[in-house]
C-alpha cells in the first residue's frame, strides 16, 4: 500500500506533518478533511509490499493521537501561540471564496500546459503548486488524486457542482471522452470569457436602473407615509375644502391596509413562490419552464442560440475525432442542461436508430432558424464536418447580432419601467406638495 508524507493545518493553525498509509491520494485527502485538517501538500514517499512487515497504522481520524506523534511546527517563527493577526489571516485563507476568476485562470493555465504536451497529472500538479487560494487548491488536489487513481477529471468535478458550472464540467467531459481535452479547454476558456463579458454588459445596464427604481419606490412609500399625512393635517387644521388628489388618497389607503394586514400579502407571495417552485420541480413543470426560457422576451432567443451553438461545437469536435454521427450526438448532449433541447437531441438519436433524419426534430421544434437546418441538410449531402464549421461561424455571428439587439432594447425597457414609477411618484407625492406650495388651499380656508 502506498505511503504518503502529508503536511496539513489544524483548526487552531498548527501545521502538522505525518507519514501514513492510504489506498490512494484521494482517500487520504478525504480522510484528512473529515478530521478537520486542511491539506497543504501530500507526497508519495514509497510503496509498501504485501510481504513487508506492517507497522501499526495511525488513525488519521483521531486528531489527538496525531498531535501526540507528529512533528509539529507553529506558524510564525515557532511561537507557541498565534497572534490575533495570524489567526485572522489563517481563517480567511482557509475560508477564501472561490471566484470565477480562479476558475478562468486555472482553465487558461491548464490549456497552455496541455498545448505544451503536459499530461494531466503533470499539468495539474504544476498548477496546484502555483494556486494561492487554499480552498481551490484542495479541490484541485482532489481532482489530481482522482486522475492518479485512473479516473477522469470530470468525475471528480461533478462532486463540486457548486464551484464548477454545469456546462463547464460537461465541456471537460466531452473533451475527455472524445480524446480532445485541449480543444475542449480552449472552448471552456472562451465560454467563461464570453459569460463574464455578457454578465458585465447586462450588469452595467441593470444595476444603475435597479438602484434608481428602488430609490423611487422608497421615496414613494416614505413620501406617502410622511408627507401626505402632514399635508392632510394642514388641510384639516385650516378647515379648507380642498382635497388631496384621488390617486394620492387611494395609494395612502392602500399602504395603510398593507401595513395593517401585512401578513396577508406576505402569505400570498410565499404561497405563489412556493407553488411556482413546486411546479417547476415536477417533470412537466421543468420542461415548460425550460421551454419558457427559449421563448421568453428579450433573452429567449439568446439562450437558445448559446445552447445550440455549444451543442454544435461539441458535435463538431467529436466528428473531427472520427466519431460516428450517432456517437457524437450522444456525447455532445452532455453540454446541454435544458430539457427541451435534450428532448430534441434524444429524438434525433432515436431517428438515427430507426433510419430517419436526425435533423427533422430540430426543424419541427421551430426554435432554430431555417438557415441552420438547411445548412445541416446540405452538410448531410456533402461534407457534414466542413458544413458544421461554417455553421458554427454563422452561429457566432448570429449570437453577436442578438447581443447587439438586446443591448439596444434592454435599456429602453428598463427606462420605461423607471419612467412609469417616476410618473406615479409625481402624481402621488409631488402634486400634493406643489398644491401646498402654491397655497391655493388658503383661499378655500378663508372662504375666498
C-alpha positions in Angstrom: 0.0 0.0 0.0 1.4 3.5 -0.8 2.9 5.6 1.9 2.3 9.3 1.9 4.0 12.2 3.7 1.5 14.9 4.2 1.5 18.4 5.7 -1.8 20.0 6.9 -3.2 22.7 9.0 -5.4 22.2 12.0 -8.3 24.4 13.1 -6.0 26.1 15.7 -3.5 27.0 13.0 -1.0 24.2 13.8 0.9 22.8 10.9 1.2 19.0 11.2 3.4 16.6 9.3 3.0 12.8 9.3 3.7 9.7 7.3 0.7 7.4 6.8 -0.5 4.6 4.6 -3.5 5.1 2.3 -5.0 3.3 -0.6 -4.8 6.4 -2.7 -4.0 10.1 -2.5 -7.7 10.9 -2.9 -8.8 8.8 0.0 -6.1 10.4 2.2 -7.3 13.9 1.3 -10.9 12.9 2.2 -9.8 11.4 5.5 -7.8 14.5 6.4 -10.7 16.8 5.6 -13.1 14.7 7.6 -10.7 15.1 10.5 -10.8 18.9 10.1 -7.3 19.0 8.7 -6.7 21.2 5.6 -4.1 19.5 3.3 -1.2 21.7 2.2 0.9 19.1 0.5 0.9 15.4 0.0 3.8 13.4 -1.4 4.1 9.7 -2.0 7.3 8.5 -0.5 7.2 4.7 -1.0 5.0 1.7 -1.7 4.8 -1.0 0.9 5.0 -4.6 -0.3 2.4 -7.0 0.8 5.1 -9.2 2.3 6.8 -6.4 4.2 6.3 -6.2 8.0 3.5 -3.8 8.7 3.7 -1.2 11.4 0.7 -0.2 13.4 -1.4 2.2 11.3 -2.1 5.7 12.6 -5.7 6.6 12.8 -6.0 9.8 10.8 -9.5 10.4 12.1 -8.1 10.7 15.7 -6.7 14.3 15.8 -5.5 14.0 19.4 -3.4 10.9 18.5 -1.9 12.6 15.6 -0.9 15.6 17.7 0.9 13.3 20.1 3.0 11.6 17.5 3.7 14.0 14.7 6.4 16.6 14.2 4.7 19.9 14.6 5.8 23.4 13.8 3.9 26.6 14.7 3.1 29.2 12.2 5.1 32.4 12.7 8.6 31.9 13.9 7.9 28.8 16.1 5.6 30.7 18.5 3.6 28.6 21.0 0.5 30.6 20.2 -0.6 32.5 17.1 -1.2 36.3 17.2 -4.6 37.6 16.5 -3.5 38.9 13.1 -2.1 35.5 12.2 -5.3 33.8 13.3 -7.4 36.2 11.2 -5.2 35.7 8.2 -5.3 31.9 8.6 -9.1 31.9 9.0 -9.6 34.0 5.8 -7.1 31.8 3.9 -9.0 28.6 4.8 -12.4 30.1 4.1 -11.4 32.1 1.0 -14.2 32.1 -1.6 -13.6 30.5 -5.0 -14.3 33.1 -7.6 -15.0 32.9 -11.3 -11.5 34.4 -11.8 -9.9 31.4 -10.1 -11.6 29.0 -12.5 -10.7 31.1 -15.5 -7.0 31.3 -14.5 -6.9 27.5 -13.8 -8.5 26.8 -17.2 -6.2 29.1 -19.1 -3.1 27.6 -17.4 -4.3 24.1 -17.9 -5.0 24.8 -21.6 -1.5 26.2 -22.1 0.2 23.3 -20.4 -1.8 20.8 -22.5 -0.7 22.6 -25.6 2.8 22.2 -24.4 2.2 18.4 -24.3 2.0 18.1 -20.5 0.0 15.1 -19.3 -3.0 15.7 -17.0 -1.1 14.7 -13.8 1.9 16.8 -14.6 -0.2 19.8 -15.6 -2.5 19.6 -12.5 0.5 19.2 -10.2 2.2 22.2 -11.7 -0.9 24.4 -11.4 -1.6 23.3 -7.8 1.9 24.5 -6.7 1.1 28.0 -8.0 -2.5 28.2 -6.7 -2.8 30.6 -3.8 -6.4 30.1 -2.9 -6.3 27.3 -0.4 -9.9 26.3 -0.9 -9.5 25.9 -4.6 -6.1 24.2 -4.1 -7.8 21.5 -2.0 -10.4 20.9 -4.9 -7.6 20.6 -7.5 -5.8 18.2 -5.2 -8.9 16.0 -5.1 -9.1 16.2 -8.9 -5.4 15.2 -9.2 -5.9 12.3 -6.8 -8.8 11.1 -9.0 -6.6 11.3 -12.1 -3.8 9.4 -10.4 -6.3 6.7 -9.4 -7.3 6.3 -13.1 -10.5 8.4 -13.1 -11.4 11.2 -15.5 -11.2 14.8 -14.3 -14.9 15.4 -14.9 -15.8 12.6 -12.5 -14.3 14.5 -9.5 -15.5 17.9 -10.8 -19.1 16.6 -10.6 -18.7 16.5 -6.8 -18.0 20.2 -6.9 -21.0 21.5 -8.9 -21.2 24.5 -6.6 -17.8 25.5 -7.8 -17.6 24.5 -11.5 -20.5 25.5 -13.8 -22.6 22.6 -15.2 -21.7 23.5 -18.8 -18.0 23.8 -17.9 -17.9 20.3 -16.3 -19.6 18.7 -19.4 -17.2 20.5 -21.7 -14.4 18.8 -19.9 -16.3 15.5 -20.1 -16.8 15.8 -23.9 -13.1 16.5 -24.3 -12.0 13.6 -22.2 -14.4 11.1 -23.8 -13.6 12.3 -27.3 -9.8 12.5 -26.7 -9.7 16.2 -27.4 -9.3 17.7 -24.0 -7.1 20.5 -25.3 -9.7 21.7 -27.7 -12.4 21.4 -25.0 -10.3 23.5 -22.7 -10.0 26.2 -25.4 -13.8 26.2 -25.7 -14.1 26.3 -21.9 -11.9 29.4 -21.7 -13.9 31.1 -24.4 -17.2 30.1 -22.7 -16.0 31.6 -19.4 -14.8 34.8 -21.0 -18.0 35.3 -23.0 -20.1 34.5 -20.0 -18.2 37.1 -17.9 -18.3 39.7 -20.6 -22.1 39.2 -21.1 -22.7 39.4 -17.3 -20.7 42.7 -17.1 -22.7 44.2 -20.0 -26.1 43.3 -18.5 -24.9 44.4 -15.1 -23.8 47.8 -16.4 -27.3 48.3 -17.8 -29.4 46.8 -15.0 -27.6 47.9 -11.8 -27.9 51.7 -12.1 -31.5 51.5 -13.2 -32.4 49.0 -10.5 -30.9 51.4 -7.9 -33.0 54.2 -9.4 -36.1 52.0 -9.3 -35.6 51.0 -5.7 -34.9 54.6 -4.6 -38.0 55.8 -6.4 -40.1 53.1 -4.6 -38.5 54.2 -1.2 -39.3 57.8 -1.9 -42.8 56.9 -3.0 -43.5 54.9 0.2 -41.8 57.4 2.6 -43.4 60.4 0.9 -46.8 58.8 1.1 -46.4 57.8 4.7 -44.8 61.1 5.9 -45.6 64.0 3.6 -49.2 63.1 2.7 -50.4 62.9 6.4 -48.7 66.2 7.1 -50.4 67.9 4.2 -53.7 66.4 5.2 -53.2 67.7 8.7 -52.7 71.2 7.4 -55.9 71.0 5.4 -57.9 69.7 8.4 -56.4 72.3 10.7 -57.3 75.2 8.5 -60.7 73.8 7.6 -60.2 74.1 3.8 -62.5 72.3 1.4 -59.6 71.4 -0.8 -58.9 67.7 -1.0 -55.8 65.7 -2.0 -55.8 64.1 -5.4 -57.8 60.9 -5.6 -54.8 58.8 -6.6 -52.9 60.0 -3.6 -55.7 59.2 -1.2 -56.1 55.7 -2.8 -52.4 54.9 -2.5 -52.3 56.2 1.1 -55.2 53.9 2.0 -53.5 51.0 0.1 -50.3 51.4 2.1 -52.2 51.7 5.4 -54.1 48.4 4.7 -50.8 46.7 3.7 -49.2 47.8 6.9 -52.2 46.8 9.0 -52.7 43.4 7.3 -49.0 42.8 6.2 -49.3 39.0 6.9 -51.9 38.6 4.1 -49.8 39.8 1.1 -46.8 38.1 2.7 -48.6 34.7 2.8 -49.9 35.2 -0.7 -46.4 36.0 -2.1 -44.9 33.0 -0.2 -47.7 30.7 -1.5 -47.2 31.9 -5.1 -43.4 31.4 -4.9 -43.8 28.0 -3.3 -46.3 27.0 -5.9 -44.1 28.0 -8.7 -41.0 26.3 -7.2 -43.0 23.1 -6.6 -44.4 23.1 -10.2 -41.0 23.7 -11.9 -39.5 20.8 -9.9 -42.0 18.4 -11.5 -41.1 16.8 -14.8 -43.8 18.7 -16.8 -43.2 21.9 -14.9 -39.4 21.8 -15.5 -40.0 21.1 -19.2 -42.4 24.0 -19.5 -40.1 26.3 -17.6 -37.2 25.4 -19.9 -39.4 26.0 -22.9 -40.3 29.4 -21.5 -36.6 30.2 -21.2 -36.3 29.7 -25.0 -39.4 31.8 -25.7 -39.1 34.5 -23.0 -39.0 38.1 -24.3 -35.6 39.7 -24.9 -33.3 36.9 -23.7 -35.1 33.8 -25.0 -33.5 33.8 -28.5 -30.1 34.4 -27.0 -30.4 31.5 -24.5 -31.4 29.0 -27.3 -28.6 30.3 -29.6 -26.0 29.8 -26.9 -27.2 26.3 -26.1 -27.5 25.2 -29.7 -24.1 26.7 -30.6 -22.5 24.9 -27.7 -24.0 21.6 -28.8 -22.8 22.1 -32.4 -19.3 22.9 -31.3 -19.1 19.8 -29.2 -20.5 17.7 -32.0 -18.1 19.2 -34.5 -15.2 18.4 -32.1 -16.3 14.7 -31.9 -16.8 14.5 -35.7 -13.3 15.7 -36.2 -12.0 12.9 -34.0 -13.7 10.3 -36.2 -16.8 9.6 -34.2 -20.0 8.5 -36.0 -22.9 11.0 -36.1 -24.9 9.0 -33.5 -22.0 8.7 -31.1 -21.0 12.4 -31.5 -24.6 13.4 -30.7 -24.8 11.1 -27.7 -21.6 12.5 -26.2 -22.3 16.1 -27.2 -25.7 16.2 -25.4 -23.8 16.3 -22.1 -23.1 20.0 -22.6 -26.9 20.8 -22.6 -29.0 21.2 -19.4 -32.2 22.4 -20.9 -34.9 19.7 -21.0 -36.4 21.0 -24.3 -33.1 20.8 -26.1 -32.3 17.4 -24.6 -35.7 16.0 -25.8 -34.9 17.3 -29.3 -31.5 15.6 -29.2 -32.9 12.3 -27.9 -35.5 12.3 -30.7 -32.7 12.9 -33.2 -30.8 9.9 -31.8 -33.9 7.7 -32.0 -34.5 8.8 -35.6 -31.0 7.7 -36.5 -31.7 4.2 -34.9 -34.9 4.0 -37.0 -33.2 5.2 -40.2 -34.9 8.6 -40.2 -33.4 12.1 -40.4 -31.8 13.3 -37.2 -32.3 16.9 -38.4 -36.1 16.6 -38.6 -36.7 17.0 -34.8 -34.6 20.2 -34.9 -36.7 21.5 -37.8 -40.0 20.6 -36.2 -39.2 22.3 -32.9 -39.2 25.6 -34.8 -36.7 27.1 -32.4 -33.6 27.1 -34.7 -33.6 29.5 -37.7 -34.4 27.9 -41.1 -30.8 28.7 -42.3 -29.4 26.4 -39.6 -31.5 23.4 -40.6 -30.8 24.0 -44.3 -27.1 24.1 -43.7 -27.3 20.8 -41.8 -29.3 19.2 -44.6 -26.7 20.3 -47.2 -24.0 19.1 -44.9 -25.5 15.6 -44.8 -25.5 15.5 -48.6 -21.9 16.8 -48.9 -19.4 17.0 -46.0 -21.0 17.4 -42.6 -17.8 18.3 -40.8 -17.0 21.1 -43.2 -20.5 22.4 -43.2 -20.7 22.4 -39.4 -17.6 24.5 -39.3 -19.3 27.1 -41.4 -22.5 26.7 -39.3 -20.6 27.3 -36.1 -19.2 30.5 -37.6 -22.7 31.6 -38.6 -24.0 30.9 -35.1 -21.3 33.1 -33.5 -22.2 35.9 -35.9 -25.8 35.4 -35.1 -25.2 35.5 -31.3 -23.3 38.7 -31.7 -26.2 40.2 -33.6 -28.7 39.0 -30.9 -26.5 40.6 -28.2 -26.4 43.9 -30.1 -30.2 43.9 -30.4 -30.6 43.1 -26.6 -28.2 45.9 -25.7 -30.4 48.3 -27.6 -33.8 47.0 -26.4 -32.9 46.3 -22.7 -32.2 50.0 -21.7 -35.5 51.1 -23.3 -37.4 48.5 -21.3 -35.7 49.5 -18.1 -36.2 53.2 -18.8 -39.9 52.6 -19.5 -40.3 50.9 -16.1 -38.4 53.5 -14.2 -40.3 56.2 -16.0 -43.7 54.7 -15.1 -42.7 54.6 -11.4 -41.4 58.2 -11.7 -44.7 59.4 -13.1 -46.6 57.7 -10.4 -44.4 59.3 -7.8 -45.1 62.7 -9.3 -48.8 62.2 -9.2 -49.0 60.7 -5.7 -46.4 62.8 -3.8 -45.2 65.8 -5.8 -48.6 67.1 -6.9 -49.9 67.5 -3.3 -46.6 69.1 -2.3 -46.9 71.6 -5.2 -50.5 72.2 -4.2 -49.4 73.2 -0.7 -46.6 75.3 -2.0 -48.9 77.3 -4.3 -51.1 78.0 -1.2 -54.4 77.6 -3.1 -55.9 75.8 -0.1 -55.6 79.1 1.9 -58.2 80.8 -0.2 -60.6 77.9 0.3 -60.0 78.0 4.1 -61.0 81.7 4.3 -64.0 81.3 2.0 -62.4 83.2 -0.9 
